[in-house]
């Protein structure tokens, strides 16, 4: 990634970002070990890993589809959410991975993104729990941003 705009980000300048590039084989064979190890490390920080994971994916560059349109990635994300429903709490969204994750949770990749309300509630509750573990007032104030972002993808039954 040769994007010079990343250098201007205060989190990146302080070296507080953990970079994790998921490999195609991890996604294809549903290997969560490395991801979960990073999450465990982030949880030990005083900010509990708030917006400190820059997530990227390798191995699909030849594919013209968006990540959320690739069935293997969609399956990986859907199973990962069961293990880490607060994933959005950790994601630093400079590379727009939050939208890729949320759209992957949609029932159908060819339709406008929409998440099941129960899954959205699970994610919101897990994020709220994670926020409560921090002592940072600013992080607590940002909870509503997470809620709004997730709710903007909820199915309208």
C-alpha positions as CSV (number, residue, x, y, z in Angstrom):
1,X,0.0,0.0,0.0
2,X,1.7,3.2,-1.2
3,X,-0.8,5.8,0.0
4,X,1.0,8.8,1.4
5,X,-2.3,10.0,3.0
6,X,-1.9,7.3,5.6
7,X,1.2,9.0,7.0
8,X,-0.9,12.1,8.0
9,X,-3.1,10.1,10.3
10,X,-2.3,10.8,14.0
11,X,-2.8,7.1,15.0
12,X,-0.4,6.0,12.3
13,X,2.2,8.6,13.2
14,X,2.2,7.5,16.8
15,X,2.7,3.9,15.8
16,X,-0.5,2.8,17.5
17,X,-1.9,0.9,14.6
18,X,-1.6,-2.8,14.2
19,X,-1.5,-3.9,10.6
20,X,-3.1,-7.3,9.7
21,X,-3.2,-8.6,6.1
22,X,-5.5,-11.6,5.9
23,X,-4.3,-14.1,3.3
24,X,-6.5,-15.8,0.8
25,X,-5.8,-19.2,2.3
26,X,-6.9,-17.9,5.8
27,X,-10.1,-16.7,4.3
28,X,-10.7,-19.8,2.1
29,X,-10.0,-22.3,4.9
30,X,-11.6,-20.2,7.7
31,X,-8.4,-19.8,9.7
32,X,-9.1,-17.2,12.5
33,X,-6.0,-17.9,14.7
34,X,-3.9,-14.9,13.6
35,X,-6.8,-12.6,13.7
36,X,-7.9,-13.7,17.2
37,X,-4.3,-13.4,18.4
38,X,-4.2,-9.7,17.3
39,X,-7.5,-9.0,18.9
40,X,-6.2,-10.6,22.2
41,X,-3.2,-8.3,22.0
42,X,-5.3,-5.2,21.3
43,X,-7.6,-6.0,24.3
44,X,-4.6,-5.7,26.6
45,X,-4.1,-2.0,25.7
46,X,-5.6,0.7,27.8
47,X,-7.8,1.8,24.9
48,X,-8.8,-1.8,24.4
49,X,-7.8,-1.6,20.8
50,X,-10.1,1.2,19.8
51,X,-9.7,1.9,16.1
52,X,-6.2,0.4,16.1
53,X,-6.4,-2.4,13.5
54,X,-5.8,-1.6,9.9
55,X,-7.2,-4.7,8.2
56,X,-6.4,-5.6,4.6
57,X,-6.8,-8.7,2.4
58,X,-4.3,-10.3,0.1
59,X,-5.0,-12.8,-2.7
60,X,-8.0,-11.3,-4.5
61,X,-6.3,-8.6,-6.5
62,X,-7.0,-10.3,-9.8
63,X,-10.7,-10.4,-8.9
64,X,-12.7,-7.4,-10.2
65,X,-15.4,-7.7,-7.6
66,X,-15.5,-5.9,-4.3
67,X,-14.5,-8.0,-1.3
68,X,-18.1,-8.1,0.0
69,X,-19.1,-9.7,-3.3
70,X,-16.7,-12.6,-3.0
71,X,-18.4,-15.5,-1.4
72,X,-15.3,-16.8,0.4
73,X,-14.8,-13.4,2.1
74,X,-18.5,-13.1,3.0
75,X,-18.4,-16.5,4.6
76,X,-15.2,-15.6,6.6
77,X,-16.7,-12.4,7.9
78,X,-20.0,-14.0,8.8
79,X,-18.2,-16.6,10.9
80,X,-15.7,-14.1,12.3
81,X,-18.6,-11.9,13.6
82,X,-19.7,-14.9,15.7
83,X,-16.3,-14.8,17.4
84,X,-15.7,-11.1,17.5
85,X,-19.0,-9.3,17.2
86,X,-17.3,-6.0,18.3
87,X,-14.9,-6.1,15.3
88,X,-15.9,-2.6,14.2
89,X,-14.6,-1.2,17.5
90,X,-11.0,-2.3,16.5
91,X,-11.1,-1.3,12.8
92,X,-9.3,1.8,11.8
93,X,-11.2,2.7,8.7
94,X,-8.7,4.6,6.6
95,X,-9.0,1.9,3.9
96,X,-12.9,1.7,4.2
97,X,-12.8,-1.9,5.5
98,X,-15.8,-1.2,7.8
99,X,-18.1,-1.0,4.8
100,X,-16.7,-4.1,3.3
101,X,-17.3,-5.9,6.5
102,X,-20.9,-4.6,6.9
103,X,-21.8,-5.3,3.3
104,X,-20.4,-8.8,3.7
105,X,-22.9,-9.5,6.4
106,X,-25.8,-8.8,4.0
107,X,-28.0,-11.6,3.0
108,X,-27.4,-11.2,-0.7
109,X,-24.3,-9.6,-2.3
110,X,-26.2,-8.5,-5.4
111,X,-28.9,-6.6,-3.5
112,X,-28.4,-3.4,-1.4
113,X,-26.6,-4.2,1.8
114,X,-28.9,-5.1,4.7
115,X,-28.0,-6.9,7.9
116,X,-30.4,-9.0,10.0
117,X,-31.6,-6.9,13.0
118,X,-30.6,-9.7,15.5
119,X,-27.0,-9.7,14.1
120,X,-26.9,-5.9,14.3
121,X,-28.1,-6.0,17.9
122,X,-25.4,-8.6,18.7
123,X,-22.7,-6.3,17.2
124,X,-24.0,-3.1,18.9
125,X,-24.2,-4.8,22.3
126,X,-20.7,-6.3,21.9
127,X,-19.3,-2.9,20.9
128,X,-21.0,-1.2,23.8
129,X,-19.5,-3.8,26.2
130,X,-16.0,-3.1,24.7
131,X,-16.5,0.6,25.0
132,X,-17.5,0.2,28.7
133,X,-14.1,-1.5,29.3
134,X,-12.2,1.7,28.4
135,X,-11.7,4.7,30.6
136,X,-11.5,7.1,27.7
137,X,-14.3,9.5,27.6
138,X,-13.9,10.3,23.9
139,X,-14.2,6.6,23.0
140,X,-17.4,6.4,25.0
141,X,-18.8,9.4,23.2
142,X,-18.1,7.7,19.9
143,X,-20.5,4.8,20.7
144,X,-23.4,6.4,18.9
145,X,-21.3,6.5,15.7
146,X,-21.0,2.7,15.8
147,X,-24.7,2.3,16.4
148,X,-25.7,4.6,13.6
149,X,-23.2,3.0,11.2
150,X,-24.5,-0.5,11.9
151,X,-28.2,0.5,12.0
152,X,-27.8,2.1,8.5
153,X,-27.3,-1.5,7.2
154,X,-30.1,-3.1,9.1
155,X,-32.9,-4.9,7.1
156,X,-36.1,-3.0,7.0
157,X,-38.6,-5.8,7.5
